[in-house]
């Protein structure tokens, strides 16, 4: 993400027609674009900052770029779009744009890529909280915990209690600005010896899940596309 919360794209191509068409459509989607002339140079650029989308004009070097991405330790992999004249799928690529490129075809493909990026962003995004709750464990024992962050996939917490992976906690949480508390049943996925732990959701009632999704959506501050999605 850039400082104004726009998705960031690395466009790998030396073809003026590809660069021009892609740049126009990426601009309409409010995606910030960096241009690189070759896949070998793109590897170096990827080590600097974050990249949400890679658009690569497919050639013999492109497979090495994908291999580098796959073996990297990045916790969130970018969405990959290949511009290719091939008539079959490209392994490791999420969206393929066929050559010769047209603005209509590029717009359709990049909208699909945008939807995937938005889904990944919302799934991995975490929003800081410092909310103290009284949770109940599987033995109906009360445990005081502090919810430190929350996202679409789970919550982070801290406590003086020690938790084992697989422990289940249930609690009510009032999100800032929400009309009422929501009920969450969550399972410990990891824990640290200094009291921090991460949980995945096991059960949230449908009405409460809607409240959570609406709250998370209101916190998403991504620069809006200039075109209708």
C-alpha positions as CSV (number, residue, x, y, z in Angstrom):
1,X,0.0,0.0,0.0
2,X,1.1,3.5,-0.7
3,X,0.8,6.3,1.9
4,X,-2.6,7.3,0.6
5,X,-3.8,3.7,0.9
6,X,-3.8,2.9,-2.8
7,X,-3.0,-0.5,-4.0
8,X,0.5,-0.6,-5.5
9,X,1.4,-2.4,-8.8
10,X,4.7,-3.4,-10.4
11,X,4.3,-3.4,-14.2
12,X,6.9,-5.4,-15.9
13,X,7.1,-4.7,-19.7
14,X,9.1,-3.0,-22.3
15,X,6.2,-3.0,-24.9
16,X,4.8,0.6,-25.2
17,X,1.4,-0.6,-26.2
18,X,1.1,-2.9,-23.1
19,X,2.5,-0.2,-20.8
20,X,0.1,2.5,-22.2
21,X,-3.0,0.4,-22.0
22,X,-2.2,-1.0,-18.6
23,X,-1.3,2.4,-17.2
24,X,-4.6,3.9,-18.3
25,X,-6.7,1.1,-16.7
26,X,-4.6,0.9,-13.6
27,X,-5.1,4.7,-13.2
28,X,-8.9,4.2,-13.5
29,X,-8.7,1.7,-10.6
30,X,-6.7,4.2,-8.5
31,X,-3.8,1.8,-8.4
32,X,-0.3,3.3,-8.1
33,X,2.1,1.9,-10.7
34,X,5.8,1.4,-10.9
35,X,7.2,0.4,-14.3
36,X,10.1,-2.1,-14.7
37,X,11.5,-3.1,-18.1
38,X,12.5,-6.7,-17.3
39,X,11.7,-9.5,-14.9
40,X,15.3,-9.7,-13.7
41,X,15.2,-6.1,-12.5
42,X,11.7,-6.6,-11.0
43,X,13.2,-9.1,-8.5
44,X,15.3,-6.3,-7.0
45,X,12.4,-3.8,-7.0
46,X,10.2,-6.3,-5.1
47,X,12.6,-6.3,-2.2
48,X,11.9,-2.6,-1.7
49,X,8.5,-1.8,-0.1
50,X,5.2,-3.6,-0.7
51,X,3.6,-4.7,-3.9
52,X,-0.1,-5.7,-4.1
53,X,-0.2,-6.5,-7.8
54,X,2.3,-7.6,-10.4
55,X,1.5,-7.3,-14.1
56,X,4.1,-9.1,-16.2
57,X,4.5,-9.1,-19.9
58,X,5.3,-12.8,-20.2
59,X,8.7,-13.8,-21.6
60,X,11.5,-16.4,-20.8
61,X,12.6,-14.6,-17.6
62,X,9.1,-14.4,-16.1
63,X,9.1,-17.9,-14.7
64,X,12.2,-17.0,-12.6
65,X,10.3,-14.0,-11.2
66,X,7.4,-16.2,-10.1
67,X,9.8,-18.7,-8.6
68,X,11.4,-16.0,-6.6
69,X,8.0,-14.8,-5.3
70,X,6.9,-18.4,-4.4
71,X,10.0,-19.1,-2.3
72,X,10.0,-15.7,-0.6
73,X,9.0,-15.4,3.0
74,X,6.3,-12.8,2.3
75,X,3.3,-13.5,4.5
76,X,0.9,-12.0,1.8
77,X,1.7,-12.8,-1.8
78,X,0.8,-10.3,-4.5
79,X,-1.9,-10.9,-7.1
80,X,-0.2,-11.8,-10.4
81,X,-1.5,-10.9,-13.9
82,X,0.3,-12.2,-17.0
83,X,0.1,-10.6,-20.4
84,X,0.6,-13.5,-22.8
85,X,0.0,-14.7,-26.4
86,X,-0.3,-18.3,-25.2
87,X,-3.7,-20.1,-25.5
88,X,-3.3,-22.0,-22.2
89,X,-3.1,-21.1,-18.5
90,X,0.2,-19.8,-17.1
91,X,1.2,-21.8,-13.9
92,X,1.3,-19.6,-10.8
93,X,-0.6,-16.7,-12.4
94,X,-4.0,-15.6,-11.1
95,X,-5.3,-13.7,-14.2
96,X,-4.2,-13.9,-17.8
97,X,-4.6,-11.1,-20.4
98,X,-4.3,-12.3,-24.0
99,X,-2.3,-10.4,-26.6
100,X,-2.9,-8.2,-28.5
101,X,-4.2,-6.2,-25.5
102,X,-7.3,-4.1,-25.8
103,X,-8.5,-1.6,-23.2
104,X,-11.8,-3.6,-22.8
105,X,-10.0,-6.9,-22.2
106,X,-7.5,-5.3,-19.8
107,X,-10.3,-3.6,-17.8
108,X,-12.2,-6.8,-17.4
109,X,-9.1,-8.7,-16.3
110,X,-7.8,-6.0,-13.9
111,X,-11.3,-5.7,-12.3
112,X,-11.0,-9.5,-11.5
113,X,-7.5,-8.9,-10.1
114,X,-8.7,-5.9,-8.1
115,X,-11.5,-8.0,-6.5
116,X,-8.9,-10.6,-5.5
117,X,-6.6,-7.9,-4.0
118,X,-9.5,-6.4,-2.0
119,X,-10.5,-9.8,-0.7
120,X,-6.9,-10.6,0.4
121,X,-6.4,-7.1,1.9
122,X,-9.6,-7.4,4.0
123,X,-8.8,-11.0,5.0
124,X,-5.3,-10.1,6.3
125,X,-5.9,-6.6,7.6
126,X,-5.9,-6.1,11.4
127,X,-7.3,-3.2,13.3
128,X,-5.9,-2.3,16.7
129,X,-8.1,-2.5,19.8
130,X,-7.5,-2.4,23.5
131,X,-10.7,-3.9,24.8
132,X,-10.8,-5.8,28.1
133,X,-13.3,-8.7,28.1
134,X,-14.1,-11.6,30.4
135,X,-13.9,-14.8,28.4
136,X,-15.1,-18.3,29.2
137,X,-12.9,-21.3,28.3
138,X,-14.1,-24.9,27.5
139,X,-14.3,-25.7,31.2
140,X,-16.6,-22.7,31.9
141,X,-13.8,-20.9,33.7
142,X,-13.7,-17.1,33.5
143,X,-10.5,-15.7,32.0
144,X,-9.7,-12.0,31.8
145,X,-8.2,-11.1,28.4
146,X,-7.5,-7.9,26.4
147,X,-8.4,-8.0,22.7
148,X,-5.5,-6.3,21.0
149,X,-6.6,-6.5,17.3
150,X,-9.3,-7.8,15.1
151,X,-9.8,-8.7,11.5
152,X,-11.9,-10.8,9.1
153,X,-10.1,-14.0,10.0
154,X,-9.6,-13.7,13.8
155,X,-8.5,-11.7,16.8
156,X,-5.3,-11.1,18.7
157,X,-5.3,-11.0,22.5
158,X,-3.1,-10.7,25.6
159,X,-3.6,-12.2,29.0
160,X,-1.9,-13.2,32.2
161,X,-3.2,-16.7,31.6
162,X,-1.2,-19.2,29.6
163,X,-3.0,-20.7,26.6
164,X,-2.3,-23.9,24.6
165,X,-2.9,-24.1,20.8
166,X,-6.4,-25.4,20.4
167,X,-7.9,-23.8,23.5
168,X,-11.4,-22.3,22.8
169,X,-12.6,-19.1,24.3
170,X,-16.0,-17.4,24.2
171,X,-16.7,-13.7,24.9
172,X,-18.8,-10.7,24.1
173,X,-16.9,-7.8,22.5
174,X,-18.2,-4.2,22.0
175,X,-16.6,-2.8,18.9
176,X,-16.0,1.0,19.1
177,X,-19.0,2.8,17.7
178,X,-21.1,-0.4,17.4
179,X,-24.7,-0.5,18.7
180,X,-24.2,-3.6,20.9
181,X,-21.6,-6.3,21.8
182,X,-21.1,-9.2,19.4
183,X,-20.5,-12.8,20.5
184,X,-17.4,-14.6,19.4
185,X,-16.2,-18.1,19.9
186,X,-12.5,-18.5,18.9
187,X,-9.7,-21.0,19.0
188,X,-6.1,-20.3,19.9
189,X,-3.9,-20.7,16.8
190,X,-0.6,-19.6,18.4
191,X,0.6,-18.3,21.7
192,X,3.8,-16.6,23.1
193,X,5.2,-16.9,26.6
194,X,4.7,-13.2,27.2
195,X,0.9,-13.5,27.1
196,X,0.1,-12.7,23.5
197,X,-2.0,-15.1,21.4
198,X,-3.7,-15.3,18.1
199,X,-7.2,-16.8,17.5
200,X,-9.3,-18.0,14.6
201,X,-13.1,-17.6,14.6
202,X,-15.1,-20.8,15.3
203,X,-18.5,-19.3,15.6
204,X,-20.1,-15.9,15.4
205,X,-24.0,-15.6,15.1
206,X,-25.1,-14.4,11.7
207,X,-26.5,-11.1,13.0
208,X,-23.2,-10.4,14.9
209,X,-21.2,-11.4,11.9
210,X,-23.0,-8.8,9.9
211,X,-22.1,-6.2,12.5
212,X,-18.4,-7.3,12.4
213,X,-18.3,-7.2,8.6
214,X,-19.9,-3.7,8.5
215,X,-17.5,-2.4,11.2
216,X,-14.4,-3.8,9.3
217,X,-15.7,-2.4,6.0
218,X,-16.0,1.1,7.6
219,X,-12.4,0.8,8.7
220,X,-11.1,0.0,5.2
221,X,-9.4,3.1,3.8
222,X,-8.5,2.1,0.3
223,X,-8.5,4.8,-2.4
224,X,-11.6,4.3,-4.4
225,X,-11.5,3.5,-8.2
226,X,-12.5,6.2,-10.6
227,X,-14.7,3.7,-12.5
228,X,-17.6,1.6,-11.3
229,X,-16.7,-1.9,-10.1
